[in-house]
């Protein structure tokens, strides 16, 4: 299989996936070594990111999985098209709750309520229904929550390590041991 054929086959697969796909799955489907697929994915990502020829889409890796997304360069245009007339934005309470979960995960509803100072049950249900938070465990009979892959995708992050540090903005919330500086 030529490089051009591998690239074309990868593009075709990425156009039909509903969620990010591991390079290993593409390799199996194409009967090509995984390292060759990874090399091709990096080449395609770089080709699409060429600033001299801006594309309306980009190839991103999220937690070791790959998917085509609309380009961040054209987020305003996409937003205007998709959201026109819709109220799909999160409330201030939902954004604050999501931030607590993102920076302190795994965390229980009670812990989030303690940080926010209000009951977060309905907000957590909303975030869960939108696929932004998910159950990640249990401690002492209480469900623990964390952010989902959907959260990472929507935020344009490859991993939680890419979250901006909080300490410079909210030093009073930073733990003494620096655990939540992320």
N, C-alpha and C positions, 0 to 999 in steps of 0.2 A: 504494500500500500504506500503510495507516494505521500510526501508531507502535505501537499495540497489536498489530496483525497482525505487524509486524516483530519486536517483542519476543517474541511467541508462537512465531514461526518460529525465531528464534535459540534460544530455550529448547528447542524440539523437536530441533534439530540438536545442541545441546550435550548432550542426554540420550543420544544414540546414538554419540557419538564415543568411541574407545578411547584417544585421546591428545589433548593440546591442539591446537587448530586456529587458524590465523591468521584474522584478521578478513577478509582479502582473499578467502579461500576461502568464507567465509560470504556475503560480498557477491556473489561470482559465482553461488553457488547460488540466492540470492534475487533476483538481478538488481537490486540496490540499490547505490548508491554506497558505497564502502568507508568514507568518513568518517561516513556515516549509521549504518553498522554499528558503528563504533568508539564513536560517541556513545551508541548504544543499549546496547552492552556495558557502558560506564561507568555508565549509568543503572541497568541491571539489577544490576551489582555493588553500587552504593550502596543500592539497594532491599533487596537480600538482607542487607546489613550493618546494617540498622536495629536499633539496640540495644533499641528499644521493642517490637520484634516479632522476637525471635531465631528464625532459621531453622536447620534441621538441615543446611543446605548453604550454600556460598558460591561465588561466581564469582571465579576468580583468573586473572591474566595471568602466564604464565611464558615469558620470552624472546620476547615478542611474540605468544604463542599463548594461547588462552583455553580454559578447561575448568571444569566444575562439580566441586567437591570437597565432601566432608563438612566441616561446620563445625568449626573448631578448638575452639569452645565445647563441643562434645560429643565430643571426642577420647577421653575416658575411656569413655564409653558404647560408642562404635564399637570401641575397642580391646578392651573386654571381650567384645563380641559376636563380632568377627572372630578374635581371637587365643585365645579360650577353648580351653584344652587343647592349643594349638599352641606350639611353641618357634620362633618366627619372628624372634627377636631376634638381633642381631649380637653376636659375641663381643667381648671387650675388645680382642683383637688386631685384629679386623676394624674396630672403631671407630677405633682408633689409626691404622691404615693408611689408612682412609678420610679421616681428618683430615689426614694428611700429603699425600695426593693433592689434597684440596680446597684446601689453602692453598699448595701449592707447584707446582701444575700449570702446564704439562705436565711430567711427571716419569716417569722410567724405574723399573722394578722395583728395579734396583740402587741408585738414589738413595733410594728409599723404604726399602730394607733398610739403607742407610747411616744414615739418620736414626733408624730404629727399633732398629738394632743386632741384628736377627735376619733370617733368610730370610723373605721375604713372598710367595713364589711361590704357595703354596696359598691364602693369604688373598686375594691379587689375583684368583685364579681364582674364588673365592667371590663377591667383590664384582662381578666382571665377569658372572658367571652371574646374579646378582641384578639386573643392569642399573644398578648404582650408579656404576661406572666404565666407561670405554670407551677404546679406542685412538684417539689424536688425532694421531698422527704418528710420526716415526722420526728418530732422531739417532744417527749412527755405527753403524747396524745394530741399535740397541736401540729397541724399541717404547716410545713415550711414552704415558702415560695421563693422563686428566683425568676429572672428574666428568661425569655424564650429565644429561640433562634429567630423568630419573627421580629422580636425587639431589635436584635442585632442587625437584621436585614433593613428594617425601616430606619434605623439610626445610621446606617452605612458603616457599621463597625465589623471588623473581622473577628474580634473577641472583646471580652470585657476589659482587658488590659488597655484598650484604646479609649476607655472613658476618660474624660479630662479630670485632673486632680481637683478635689473639692477644697482642700485646705486653704489655698490662696483666697478663695471666695467666702468660705464660711468657717473660719478658724475655730469658732466656738463649738462647732459640731465635730471637729476632728478628735479622734480618740487620743488619749495621752500616749498610747504606744504606737500611734501612727498607722494602725491597722486599716483605717478607712480613708487614707489619704488619696486613694484612687478617685 
